Every structure is written in structure tokens, then in C-alpha cells.
Amino acid sequence: MLRIALTALVSSLKPTSRIVILLSALTCLVASVTRVSTQPRRFYVSLNGDDRNIGTEQAPFRTLRKGASVLTPGATLYVMGGTYAESLVNAIPGGSSWASPVTVAAYPGHTVTVKPSSGSHRVLHFDGADRQYIVIDGLILDALNVSYDAVKITHSGTDVAASAHHIRIVRSEVRNAPSQGILVTGRSNSNEFLQLKVHDNGTSDFDHGIYIATDNNLVEGCEIFRNAGWGVHIYNGAGTTNRNVVRSNKIHNNGRVGKRGPGIGIYTGSDNVAYNNILWRQQIGIHLDHGANASIVANNTIYGHQDYGIFNGLTSKKAMIQNNIGYSNHTEIRNLGFTATIGYNLTDRDPQFRSIDTFDFRLRPISPAIGAGTIIPLVTTDFSGAPRPLGRPYTIGAFEGNHK
């Protein structure tokens, strides 16, 4: 009856009035569709699911691969707890920007392990320019059974221009790879590795925790330890590696195999920086060489290395090494580089750490490092995120002052 009444009402109106009403109705319909389309799209995977399901929380998919196959820019795949024996090789489609990425995340409060079965090459593999703006959040990436790396971000086939880029791995664990923990090659630029635990990767000292051979990558807030070779290795034997940032990480006990293994190696590129890092018990804390140009090494705390706290090699040019604490290393700073700027480093006195036994490198109030540094515009916060400076000249080392 209501439909008949409304039809009669519209029929009785003048044509111009009908057009106004129809346009108004169309506008409301478009607005309604827009509201629906802009809602976050969420899909779910569970070991108790079924790939014939529709992927809702109540009817989840069973496999990661199926869940990833339905993702589009702005969508998130939530993975419920358990161990998934899958390898995701180009299985995750790309997003369109950091505002509209594709995300694969552990369901809140769940422990999710991705551990491929024997015969797989890697846990995660991204190649091709369409693999972009992808977020991996909260997963344990266990490469115990794979043949090569835990994660590789690279180019497609021989086409270096078709490289994956803007891949963000956050709040995750990368472990047990026979080769690299994370390997970035080709022109796979602008990736982010945030708040990761990267450990026990590699079988020789050519295998590293994170191996970067591209530009504009960020390693921040990670703990990187017990890898066979370097903790973070920035090097490209066939090109350059520029503007990479390694900051606010704990890097320790790398070089597990053989006699080599700096915590951070910066090579072959320009304008790479390492600051606010805490490094202990490796062969070398930070190594600059192999054509490194205009590197910045600032406000790091470097303790207990076998050879050097900081080694600036013969082929390093224009390095700036300032505001670092070097303590109980065999040699605190060794400089063989060309036109290096070195100063305001605390290397000749006890810096008064809270507790070396528990690797608590915060400073006691009596530390000679407090307020003894120089201003470095790049370094605006300390390891904990506190602002620099705290009402006085900069403090030397990773911590700005006496933190409670």
C-alpha cells in the first residue's frame, strides 16, 4: 500500500519536481554506497576455518593463501592463533599507498607462526612493482625448514625495474633462516622494519640478520642478535645503497659463525645513518668501509666488542662520528677514513651505566656523558623516544639522560 501511495504521489507532481526528487534519491543512494565501500574490509583465517567460507570472523578461511587472495587496497587479513605450514611467495597483493595498504596481521592477542614445510624457498617473498604498500604485523616468521631466507624483497625475474617496494614488517619475529633473515635487493626501496626480533639466522658469516642492498630503508626499534654474520649489513657489490636509516635498535652477539660479524656494516653508498643504537659483544660495533660516503654515526652506545667499537675504514669518505659512547671495546674508535669528522665521543672514562651485568645502558646521574655532547640536528630524540636535549647540551650515547 505504501509503495502504491508513493507512486501516486510522485505521478501527481510536475516533471521538474519529479526530477528533483529522483536526483535527491540518487544522491542518497550514492552516499549510502560510498559509506559502505569506505568501511574497513576485514577478512579472517583460522586453522579451524574452511577455504569455502566467506572469510568473516564467524566463517573464516583455512589458509593464508586463500585469505590473501581476496585482499584489495585498504583491506586487512586477521590471522587467528596457531602454526601455518605455508610459504607466501607473491601471494599477498599490493596496496595503493600507506593510507590504503594491504595488511596481514595476527588477530589481537593471538600468537601466529608461519612455518613452511620442507622444500619451500622462503617464508615470505615479494617481487614485482605491483607488490607495494604491504604491511606484515605481529607474525612469527620461522624459516627453520626453508632453503634460503626468511624474507626476500626483490625484483621480478631479470627485470630490476620491476622491484617490490614499500613493504613494512612490524612487531614480528624473524628466525632460523639458513641464509639471510631479511634480504632486500634489486630496486626494492623504501621498506620499513620496525620493532622486530631478528635472530639465529644464517649458517655462515655471509648470512646476516638484515641484508639491505637498496635505498631509503628504515630499521628501527628492533632487537637483532645471534645471527651468523652481520646484524645489519648495508651493501651492494654491483651498485650503491643510499639514505638508509638504522636507529634505536639493540644489536648484540652477532657473528655467531666464523671470525667476522659487525653489529652494523655501512658500505658502498651515501648518506646512510646509524644513531641511538645500543650494540654489544660482537667483532665490531659499527663498521664503515667499501666506498661508504658521508655516513653519520651518532649517539650510539657501544660496549664490549672484540676488535673495535667503531672502525672507519680506508675507503670511507666524509664520515661524521660524534656523540658516541665506546666502553670496554678492544679499541674504541679506529679511523683510517678520508676527511672524517670525529669528536664529542666518550671513550676514555667509565660512562656509569646503570648495570652492565643486565645490559642496562641507561646512565647514572653522575655519568660524564650527560650534557657533554654536541648538537646533531638529525638526532631529535633518544633511544627511548625522549626529546633531545633535555634543557642542557646534548648527552653522549643512546640515552639523553638519567631515565627512570
N, C-alpha and C positions, 0 to 999 in steps of 0.2 A: 504493500500500500504506500509506504514512504517513497519507494522508487517511482511509482506512478505519479504521486503528488509532485515530486521534484521535477519529473519530466514535463508535467503540465505547466509548472511554474516557469521553467526555462523557455518553453514553447510560446508562452504568452508575452515574453519580453521582446523588445525591439532588437533587431540584429546587432546593433552596436553594443547593447547591454549583454547580449549573449557572448560576444567576442571577449568583453571584459571578464565575464565570469569564467569562460574557458581558459583565458590566459592566466587568471588567478589560480585556477585549479592546476594548470600545468606547472606554474611556478612552485606550488606547494608540493607537487609530485617530485619535481627535480630536487627540491630541498630535502625531501624525505630520502630519496635515493642517495644523495650526497652524504647525508648523515650516516646512512648505513655503510656506504663504501669507505668512509674515513674512520670507522671504528677499527680498533686494533684487531688484526686477524690472528687468531691463536689456534694452533694445532698441537696434538699431543701424541706421544709414543709411550707405550708401556710393554714390558715383557709379557703381560697378560692380555695384550691387545690382539688385534687381527687386522691385517692389511686390507681386508674387505670392508672395514669400518669406515666411518666418515671423518675420523680424526678429532672428534671432540674429546673433552675430558672424560665424559661418560662412555664414549665409544672410541678409544684411542687406536692408532695404528700399532702394528707389532714391530716394524723395523725402522731404523733411522733413515734408510734409503727411501722408503715409501713416504715417510713424513717429510723429508727434504724435497721430494718431487712435487709437492703441492705448494711450495713456498713461492711468494712473489714479493716485490719490494714492500717493506713495512711489516711483513709477517714474521711471527715467531713460532718456532717449534720447541715445545717444552718436553723434556725427556725425563720420564719417571725413573726411580732408582733401580739399579741393577747393573750387570755387566753385559754389554752388547758386543758380540763377536762379529763386528763389521769393519770394513775398510771403506772410507768415503773418498773415492777418487773422482773428483769433479762431480760429485753428487749434489752439492749444495749450490743452487743458483745464486746469481748476484743481486744486490740491491741497486738503488739508483743514487744514493747519497748517504752521508752519515745521519741525515734526518730521516731517511727511509731505507734502512739496511734490511738485510735478511739475517735473522738471528736464530741460532741453535743453542739452547740453554738448558741447564739442569733445572728440573722442576724445583721450586723453592723448598729447601730443607732436605732434598734428596741427594744421595751420593750416586753419581753416574760414572761408570767406567766404560770407555770404548777400547776394546782389546781385540783386535783382529786375530783370526786363527792363522796357523802356519801357512805360508805361501803368499801372504799379502806383502806388497812392497812397502806400504806406509799406512799410518792410521788416517791422516788427512792429507789430501793432495789437491792443490789449486793450480790450474793453468788456463791461459786464455784471457783476453782482455775483458771478457764478459764476467769473469769471476772477480767481482769488486764489491766493496761495501758489505762484507760478510762479517758477522760477529759470532765468535765461539765463546760461550760464557759458562764457567763452572764445571767443566768436564775433566775427568782424569783420562789422559791420552796415554795408554800403556802400550808401548811398542815392543814388548818382550818377544813376540812371535813374528815380527815383520822382518823383511830382508834389508831394509835401508834405514830411512829416517822416520822419526815420529811424524813430523810435519814438513811438507815441502811446498813452497810458494814459488812459482816459476813461469816459464813461457810454454807455449803450445808447440810441440814438435821442434822444428828448426827456426820457427818464426819468433825471434826475440821480441819483436814489437807486440806480439800477442801474449803479453805477460799479465798474470793476475796482479792485482794491486788493491790497496786499502782493505787489507784483511786485519781484523782486530781479534786477538785472543786474550781473554781476560779471566782472572780468578780461576785459572785452570792449572793442572799439573801435567808435565811432560816428562816421561820417564822411560828408561830401559831400552832405548833405541840402540841397535848395533852400530849405527853411524851417527848422524847429527840429531840432536834433539829437535831443533828448528833450523831449516835450511831455506835461505831466500836468495834466488838467483835471477838471471835474465835482466829484465827491466821492471821487476816487481817492486815498485817503490811505494813509500808512504804506508807502511804497515805498522801496527802497534802491538806490543807485547807487554801486557800490564798485569801486575800482581800475580805473576806465575811462580810456580815451583818447577825448576828445570834441573833434573838431577839424574845421575847414574846412566848417562848416555855415552855411547862410544866404546870401541874396542881397541883403538889405537890413538896416539896423540895427534892424529889428523882429524879426529872426531871431536866436535865441540858441543857445548850446551846450546848456544845460538850462533849460527854462522850467517853473517849478512854480507852479501856481495852487491848491494844496490843502494839507492839513495833515500834519504828523508824518512828513515825508520826510527821508531821510538821504543826503547827498552826501559821500563820504569816500574819501580816498586816490586821487583822480582827477587826471589832467592834462587841463586844459581850455584850448584855445588856438586861435587863428586863426579864431574864429567871427565872423560878420558883425556881430553886436550884442554883447550882454552875454555873459559867460562863464556865470554862473548868475543867472537872473532869477526872483525870488520875488515874484509879483504876481498879484492877482485884481481886475480892474476892477469886477466885479459882486459881490464878497464879500470874504472875508478869507483870509489864509494864515498859519497859526499853527504854532508849535513845530517849525519846520523847522531842521535842523542841517546846517551846511556846515563841515567840518573836515578839516584835514590834506591839503589839495589844493594842487597847483601850478596857478595860473591866470594866463595871460600872453598878451600880444599879441592880445587880443580887440578888438572894434571895428574889424574889418578893412574895413568899408564905412561911408562917411559919417563924421560927426564925433562920434558917441556910442558908448559901449560900455564901461561899468564892468566890472571883473572880477566883482564880486558886487553885486547890487542887492537890497535887502531893503525891501519895501513892503507896505502895506495890511493887515498882520497883527500879531499879538502874540507875544512870547516866541520870536522867531527868533534864532538864534545863529550866529556865524561865528568860529571860533577855530583857531589853529595852521595857518592858511593862509599860503602864500607867493605873493605877487602882484607882477607886474612888467610895465611897459611897456604900459599901456592909457590910456584917457582919465582914469578914476578907478579907484582901487583898490577901495574899498568905499563904496557909496552907500546912505544911509538916508533915506527920504522917503515921501511919499504915504500918510501915516497910519500909518507903522510905529510900533509901540508896544512899549516895554520890550525893545528889541533889545539883544543883547550882542555886542560886537565886541572880542575879547580875544586877546592873544598872537599876532597876525598880524605877518608881515614884509612890508612894502610898499615897493616900490622903483621909481623912475623913471617915474612917471605924468605925463601931460601937464598935467593940471589939479590934482587933489587926490589925496593918499594916501587920506584918509578925508573924506567930505563928509556931514555930518549936517544934513539939510535942514530947512526951516521947519516942516513938518508931522510931523516925527519927534518922538516924546514919550518921555521917560524912558529914553533910550538910555544904556548903560554902555559906555564906550570906554576900555579900560585895557590896559596891558602890551603895547602895540603898538610896533613899530619902524617909523618913517617916515623914509626917507632918499632924497634926490635926487629928490623929487617937486616939482612946481612950487610947491604949497602942501601942507604935510604934513597938517594937520588943519584943517578949516573947520567950525565949529559954529554953526548957526543954529537948532538944535532947542530944544525946550522941556524944561527941567529935566533936562538931560543930566549924567551923572557922567563926568568926563573927568580922567584922571590916570595917573601912572606910565608915560607913553608916552615913548619916546626919540626925539626929533625934532630935537635941536639939536647933535648930535655925530656923528662918524663911528662907526658901530656895530662897525667892524672885522670885516667879513665875510671869510670865507676867500678868495673870489675872485669879484668882480663879473663879470669877463670870462667866466667859465664858469658864472655864476649859481649859485655855491656859497655859500649864505647861512648856512652854519654859522658860529659865532662863534670868533674867535681868543681865546686865554686873556686877552688884555688888553682885551677888549671891555667898555665901560662898561655894557652891558646885563646882564651876568652878576650875578645876585643883587640887582638894583635894582628888581624888580617888587613887586607886592602879591599876596596870596593871592586866588585866584579859585576857589572850591570846584568849579565846573563843570569846570575845566581840570586834570585829574589826570595827564596825560601831555603830551609834546611831539610835534612833527611826526613824529619817528622812532619814537615809542612809548615813549621813556624816561620814567620817573616824574618828576613834579614834586612838591616841589622836590628837588634833589639835595644835601641836608644844609645848605641855606642858604635865604635868602629866594628867592622866585620870580625867575626870569630873564625879562627883557622879550623879546618876539619869539617866533617859532615854535619855536626850539630852546632847550632848557633850559640847555645849557652847551656846553663845548668837546668836541664829538663827534669821535672818531677816524674 
